[in-house]
Amino acid sequence: MTFDELITEFDRGLRSIAGVSRMSRPMPQPSADAADLPAGAADLPASPVASGELTPAERAHAAGLMRVNHVGEVCAQALYQAQKLSARSPTLKAAFDQAAREEEDHLAWTARRLEALDSRPSLLNPLWYAGALAIGLAAGRLGDKISLGFMAETERQVEHHLDSHLDALPPADLESRAIVEQMRTDEIAHAKSATDLGGVDLPLPVRSLMRVASKIMTRTAYYV
């Protein structure tokens, strides 16, 4: 990796921690089709529902969930940066870079949604970033196939996590729902890409440990 590339990655890391992220795609918008409304929202108007219609409790809950998602994207930036630095193949470096760019869209979307909900990102973002960077470097040192397997398993677990958020978001919060749905679509594609590139299945104890670590992170980030 050249010096210019290192500077670029360092800049991306600082922006991830500071919450100053660029997006290459516009924020997802709620569907105007009533058929796309969440369960329990059949009586809501088909047009986008403003977050101002949320109750204080719903707003706080949505903000907590989106803060968790924002933390996940901070971690994703660190993981993909570390794995890109460790990758031996130019093809894999490009794959990690493309995934990181799409995850940066997610980072920007969730940050803007938190602002709209009058909330803030996690106060522990530097800690989350540093931990994810260390994990990504460790995975990368084990070889490309394991690194890709780690990417695939991470994205599969994120997919399940986003599924739970789609169930838990307030029915009226269609803005957050639209963001989470697009994030879920992208994560599924990232997992498939990692598998197609040769990622191997991780041992069950490793997958279980990843789930435990994820639960600790999400429960903490919801509040802090």
N, C-alpha and C positions, 0 to 999 in steps of 0.2 A: 504494500500500500504506500502511495506517495505521500509526501509531506502535505500537499494540498488536500488530499483525501482525508488525512488525519485531522486537519483543521476543520474540514466540512463536518466530519463526524463529531468533533468536539463541540462545534457550534450547534449541531442538532441536539446533542445531549444537554447543553445549557438551556436551549429553548424548551426542551421537554420538561426540565425541572422547573423552569421559571414560568411555564404556562404560556409561552409565546410561540405558538405553532402555526405553520402555514398549511392551507388545505388546497389540494389540486382539484377537488370536486366540490360542488356546492352542497350545503347541508341538505340531507333528505327532508322531504316535506310530507306531511300527512296526506293520506289518500282521501279524496273527496267521495269515494264510493262507500256507501253505508255498509256494503257487504264486507268491507275491510275493517270495520270497527271491532274492537275487542269484545270478548264475551261480557255480557252484562251492560253493554253500552248501546243496545239496540235503539233506545229512545233518544240518543244524542243526535244532534243535527249532523248531516253528512259532511258539511264543510269543516275545515280545520277548527279545532277548539282552542281558544287562547288559554295560556297557562294561568291567566288572571282568574279563570273560573274555578281553579282548584281551591279547595279549602286549605287553611293553614297547615293542617295535619297532612293532607295529601301533598302539598308543596314540599314540606320537610321530608316526607318519605321519598318522593321522586328525586329530590336533591341528594339524599343519602345514596340512592341507587346509582345515580349518575356520577356521584363522586367515586364510588367503587369502580365504575366503568372507566372513569378518567385515570384512576390509579392503574388499572389494567393496561391502559394504553401507554402510560409512562413506563411501566415494566416492559411492554412489548418493544418500545424503542430501544431500551437498554439491551434486551435479549438479542434483538436482530442486529444491533450494532456489534455486540460481542461476537455473535456467530459469523457475521460478515468478516470481521477481522481475523477470525480463526479459520475460515473456510480455505481449503486448498485449491478448489476448482473455481475458475472464473465464472462458470455457469452458475455455481451455487452462490457466489458472491452477488451476482446479478439478481438471483431469486430472493435472497435475503434483503437486498436493497429495495426491490420492488415491493415486497411485503411491508418493509418499514415505511415506505412512502404512503402506502394505503393506510397503515396504522396511524400515520401522522394525521391523515384526514380525520380518523376517529378521535384522535387526541384533540384536534381543534373543534370538532363538533361537540364533544362532551364538555369542553371548556366553555363554549358559547352557551350551551344549554344550562350549565351551572349558573352563568351570569344571568340568564333570563329567569332563572328560579331564585334569584337574589341569594345565591349561595357561593361557596368557595371550593377550590380543590383541597385535597388532603394536605395537612400541615407536615406530613411525613414523607412527602414526595422525594426529597433527596435520599432518604433511607431506602425507600422502595426502589429507586433507580439504581443505587449502589448495589443492593442485594441482587437485583435481576442481572446487572452487568456481570457480577461475579459468577452467577449461575450459568450465564450464557458463555462466558469464557471457559468454564469448566466443561460444559457440554461440547464446545468446539474442540477442545484438546483431546477428546475421546475419539475424534474422527468424524468425517462428513456424514456417514450413514447414521451414526448415533445422534449427531447434532440435528440432522433432518428428522429423525424419529422423535427427538425432544420437541422440535417445532410442531410436528404433527399432533403429538399428544397434548401439547399446550393448547393448540387451537381447538382440539376436540373438547377439552375441558372448558375452554372459554365458550364454546358453542352451547354446552349444557348450562353454563352459568347465565348466558344471555337468555336462554329459554326460560329460566326461572324468573328473570327480570321482566320478561314479557307478560308473565302471569301475575307479577307483583306490582307492576306500575299502576297508578290510579287510572281507571277507565277513561277519564277525561283528558289525560295527558297524552294526546296523540303526537305532539312534537317529539317528546322523548321516545315514544314507541317507534316512530319512523326512523330515528337515529339507530336505535338498538336493532331493528330489523335489518337495516343495511349493514351494520357491523356484523351481524350474524351471517349474512350472506358472504361477506368477505372472508370471515374466519373459516367457513367451510371450504372456500376456494383455496385458502392458504394451506389447510391441512391436506387437501387432495394434492396440491402441488408438491408438498414435502414428501408425500408417499410416492408419487409418481417419479420423483427424482432419486428415489432409492432409500428413503427413510425406513428404519427398522422399528419393529414394535419394542417398546421398552419393557423391562421385567415388571411384573406386578408390584413388587415392593416399591420400585421407583415411582410408578404411576400413583400408588397409594400415598406416598410421601408428598408428591406434587399436589394431590387433592387436599391433604391436611394443611400444607403451607398456603394453599389458595384460600381455604376457609378462614385461617387466621388473618390473612391480609384483608379479605372482604369484610369480615366482622369489625375489624379495627377501622378500616377506611370509611365505613358507613358513618361513623361518628367523628373521626379525627382527621 
